[in-house]
Amino acid sequence: MSIRERREEEIREMRANILQQARDLAREEGWSSVSIRNIGKRIRYSAPLIYSYFENKEAILLEMQRQGFEQLYDQLGRIREQETDPRQTLVRMSLVHFDFAFDNPDLYQAMFNLEGVACPKCERADIECRQRKFMQEALEAVNARGLPYKPLLFNWWALVHGYIAMQMSNRFQQPQDDMRHLLQEAVERWIDGLR
């Protein structure tokens, strides 16, 4: 490995470590504790050194969003490749969102500016646009009545994200598997209403 390659690898590793520390801080202490200074304390680096890897906290959040959307997109892509039934495709995509939210709560919160994540300047990663294309195709495949796409996407998203938000807040104190099953039934009924 050349000196240049070694340096590039060190940069990738440090950036990954910074992102992991931000995720750990969010999980352990909440998003309000995620700051350049607190990340630096955890890895025993000064704030100016952290700034040499990320311009600011928003840059860290944007990278977390990008990574989260990339992971979710990959999971949705596998469903798209495996499933031939449009109804099941949409049901499974809904459940993948639910599962992703609870397998990666810190990423999910960063992706959708939840739980105190404040990233006003962050624009959604390009990957979210590709994910929406998947959703558009899935929705059009079950939309027998030819309803407009954007309201359908909004309705579907409100349904799925609503169940996720209710479970994350533990408002109804349902076991996660029960809430997942309720979501599946709700999405199936919603799809049936599009016929």
SVG drawing of the C-alpha trace seen along z (x, -y; Angstrom):
<svg xmlns="http://www.w3.org/2000/svg" viewBox="-62 -26 66 39">
<polyline fill="none" stroke="black" stroke-width="0.4" points="0.0,0.0 1.4,-3.4 1.6,-6.3 -1.2,-8.0 -3.4,-4.9 -2.6,-4.5 -3.6,-8.2 -6.9,-7.8 -7.6,-4.7 -6.9,-6.6 -9.2,-9.3 -12.0,-6.8 -11.5,-5.1 -11.5,-8.4 -14.7,-9.6 -16.3,-6.3 -15.3,-6.6 -16.6,-10.1 -20.0,-8.9 -20.1,-6.0 -19.4,-8.2 -22.2,-10.5 -24.6,-7.6 -23.5,-6.2 -24.0,-9.7 -27.5,-9.9 -28.4,-6.5 -27.0,-7.0 -27.7,-10.6 -30.1,-11.9 -29.5,-14.0 -29.1,-17.2 -25.8,-15.9 -24.4,-15.3 -21.9,-18.1 -18.4,-18.3 -17.0,-19.0 -18.7,-15.9 -17.6,-13.7 -14.1,-14.9 -14.2,-14.1 -15.2,-10.5 -12.4,-9.9 -9.9,-12.1 -9.4,-14.5 -9.8,-18.3 -12.7,-19.9 -10.5,-21.5 -9.2,-18.1 -12.8,-16.8 -13.5,-19.9 -10.7,-18.7 -12.9,-15.6 -16.4,-17.2 -17.1,-20.9 -19.7,-21.0 -22.4,-19.0 -24.7,-19.3 -22.1,-17.6 -22.1,-14.7 -25.9,-14.5 -26.0,-14.7 -23.5,-11.8 -25.6,-9.8 -28.7,-10.6 -26.9,-9.5 -25.8,-6.2 -29.2,-5.5 -31.0,-6.1 -28.4,-3.9 -29.0,-1.0 -32.8,-1.4 -32.6,-1.7 -30.5,1.6 -33.2,3.4 -36.0,2.0 -34.1,3.0 -33.8,6.6 -37.6,6.8 -38.2,5.3 -36.0,7.9 -37.5,10.8 -41.2,10.0 -43.5,10.3 -46.8,9.6 -47.3,5.8 -49.5,6.0 -46.9,8.0 -44.1,5.7 -45.7,2.7 -46.6,4.6 -43.0,5.8 -41.6,2.4 -43.7,1.0 -42.4,3.6 -38.8,3.0 -39.3,-0.7 -40.6,0.4 -37.9,2.9 -35.2,0.5 -36.5,-2.2 -36.0,0.1 -32.9,1.8 -31.3,-1.6 -33.2,-4.1 -30.3,-6.6 -30.0,-6.6 -33.8,-6.7 -34.0,-9.7 -31.2,-11.4 -32.8,-10.6 -36.1,-12.1 -35.0,-14.8 -36.8,-13.2 -36.1,-13.1 -34.4,-16.5 -32.2,-16.1 -31.8,-19.6 -30.4,-19.7 -32.3,-22.6 -29.7,-23.1 -29.4,-19.4 -31.0,-18.4 -32.2,-14.9 -29.6,-12.7 -29.9,-11.8 -30.6,-8.3 -33.9,-9.4 -35.0,-10.3 -34.2,-6.8 -36.1,-5.4 -39.1,-7.5 -38.9,-6.1 -39.2,-2.6 -42.2,-3.7 -43.8,-5.3 -43.5,-2.1 -44.9,-0.1 -47.8,-2.4 -48.7,-2.6 -48.8,1.2 -51.5,1.4 -53.4,-1.8 -56.3,-0.2 -58.3,-3.4 -55.6,-5.6 -55.5,-8.1 -52.7,-10.8 -49.4,-9.5 -48.3,-12.3 -51.4,-12.0 -51.0,-8.3 -47.3,-8.6 -48.3,-11.0 -51.0,-8.7 -48.8,-5.6 -45.9,-7.5 -48.3,-8.9 -49.5,-5.4 -46.1,-3.8 -44.3,-6.6 -47.3,-7.0 -46.9,-3.5 -43.2,-3.9 -43.6,-7.2 -46.2,-5.7 -44.0,-2.7 -40.9,-4.9 -42.8,-7.1 -44.2,-3.9 -47.4,-5.9 -49.6,-2.8 -47.2,-0.5 -47.5,2.3 -44.9,4.9 -42.9,4.1 -44.0,7.3 -47.7,6.5 -47.3,3.0 -45.5,4.5 -48.5,6.8 -50.9,4.0 -49.0,2.0 -49.1,4.9 -52.9,5.3 -53.3,1.5 -51.2,1.4 -53.1,4.4 -56.5,2.7 -55.2,-0.5 -54.1,1.3 -57.5,3.0 -59.1,-0.4 -57.2,-1.3 -59.1,1.3"/>
</svg>
